[in-house]
Amino acid sequence: MDWNSRYEKEDIPWEKGSHAPPLEEIARKLGDAFWAKRSVLVPGCGFGHDARWLARHGAEVTGLDVSGLAIEGAQARTEGENPTFQVGDFFKPESARYSVVFEHTCFCAIDPSDRATYASAVRRWLTPGGYLVAIFFLNPDHKGGPPFGCTLEELDHLFGADFEVEAEWEPQLTYPGREGREWIRILRKRDAP
Ligand SMILES: C[S@@+](CC[C@H](N)C(=O)[O-])C[C@H]1O[C@@H](n2cnc3c(N)ncnc32)[C@H](O)[C@@H]1O
């Protein structure tokens, strides 16, 4: 998928102009103190709405996207130095490590054959005992993609060996049209600090 050309053609139906509503449920569950000063990586950040929301809640956030146009759009919508945004491939972890990877609509965008690589990249980007805080797009009954659907069993298979599920639920707050299609999972990497 040539993501940059999608932005160039403005063929970006995922762009909703605001943060993902389930983030508010996640914040209620984890408490505001959870985000304070935490380093958070947002892969496939698009125009950065989630990244800015996390920064407003105290986290130190880096948004990452393979598309230069997405990153330009994110920077144009951001004042100040938090979040920062950079062009990069989530599948190629750098030396920086984060205490949280926040997933929203990156996992469902990649080809399903790359999911094991995605899971391994999450492990490598995270500090010991770090969290994967995820809004997974299950998208049941949808053929093809992106977005590509997935099942809870597949998530168990991909992350079960290295992550503990700390909480999970179906969000009630969603963008219109995503009702019943998303699943929140808070996962903690087993190698405790
Ligand atoms: C469906 S869009 C979602 C964007 C944003 N999360 C949102 O909800 O508005 C998927 C995003 O992931 C980016 N992306 C795809 N593969 C990536 C990769 N390997 N590394 C980083 N970003 C990637 C795309 O450029 C695109 O911006």
The ligand as an SDF file (V2000), in Angstrom:
LIG
                    3D

 27 29  0  0  0  0  0  0  0  0999 V2000
   -5.7950    3.7550    8.5650 C   0  0  0  0  0  0  0  0  0  0  0  0
   -4.5730    4.9990    8.7510 S   0  0  0  0  0  0  0  0  0  0  0  0
   -4.8830    5.5290   10.4110 C   0  0  0  0  0  0  0  0  0  0  0  0
   -4.2610    6.8440   10.7620 C   0  0  0  0  0  0  0  0  0  0  0  0
   -4.5710    7.3310   12.1950 C   0  0  0  0  0  0  0  0  0  0  0  0
   -4.2170    6.3490   13.1900 N   0  0  0  0  0  0  0  0  0  0  0  0
   -6.0300    7.6850   12.3050 C   0  0  0  0  0  0  0  0  0  0  0  0
   -6.8010    6.9110   12.9090 O   0  0  0  0  0  0  0  0  0  0  0  0
   -6.4100    8.7240   11.7570 O   0  0  0  0  0  0  0  0  0  0  0  0
   -3.1270    3.9990    8.9150 C   0  0  0  0  0  0  0  0  0  0  0  0
   -1.8650    4.8390    9.0310 C   0  0  0  0  0  0  0  0  0  0  0  0
   -0.7600    3.9660    9.2540 O   0  0  0  0  0  0  0  0  0  0  0  0
    0.3430    4.4150    8.4970 C   0  0  0  0  0  0  0  0  0  0  0  0
    1.2270    3.2510    8.3400 N   0  0  0  0  0  0  0  0  0  0  0  0
    1.0080    2.1370    7.6100 C   0  0  0  0  0  0  0  0  0  0  0  0
    2.0310    1.2720    7.7350 N   0  0  0  0  0  0  0  0  0  0  0  0
    2.9210    1.8560    8.5910 C   0  0  0  0  0  0  0  0  0  0  0  0
    4.1900    1.4610    9.1110 C   0  0  0  0  0  0  0  0  0  0  0  0
    4.7490    0.2880    8.7850 N   0  0  0  0  0  0  0  0  0  0  0  0
    4.8300    2.2970    9.9560 N   0  0  0  0  0  0  0  0  0  0  0  0
    4.2810    3.5000   10.2970 C   0  0  0  0  0  0  0  0  0  0  0  0
    3.0880    3.9260    9.8080 N   0  0  0  0  0  0  0  0  0  0  0  0
    2.4180    3.1130    8.9780 C   0  0  0  0  0  0  0  0  0  0  0  0
   -0.2910    4.9830    7.2300 C   0  0  0  0  0  0  0  0  0  0  0  0
    0.5480    5.8880    6.5360 O   0  0  0  0  0  0  0  0  0  0  0  0
   -1.5300    5.6470    7.7840 C   0  0  0  0  0  0  0  0  0  0  0  0
   -1.3130    6.9890    8.1430 O   0  0  0  0  0  0  0  0  0  0  0  0
  1  2  1  0
  2  3  1  0
  2 10  1  0
  3  4  1  0
  4  5  1  0
  5  6  1  0
  5  7  1  0
  7  8  2  0
  7  9  1  0
 10 11  1  0
 11 12  1  0
 11 26  1  0
 12 13  1  0
 13 14  1  0
 13 24  1  0
 14 15  1  0
 14 23  1  0
 15 16  2  0
 16 17  1  0
 17 18  1  0
 17 23  2  0
 18 19  1  0
 18 20  2  0
 20 21  1  0
 21 22  2  0
 22 23  1  0
 24 25  1  0
 24 26  1  0
 26 27  1  0
M  CHG  2   2   1   9  -1
M  END
$$$$
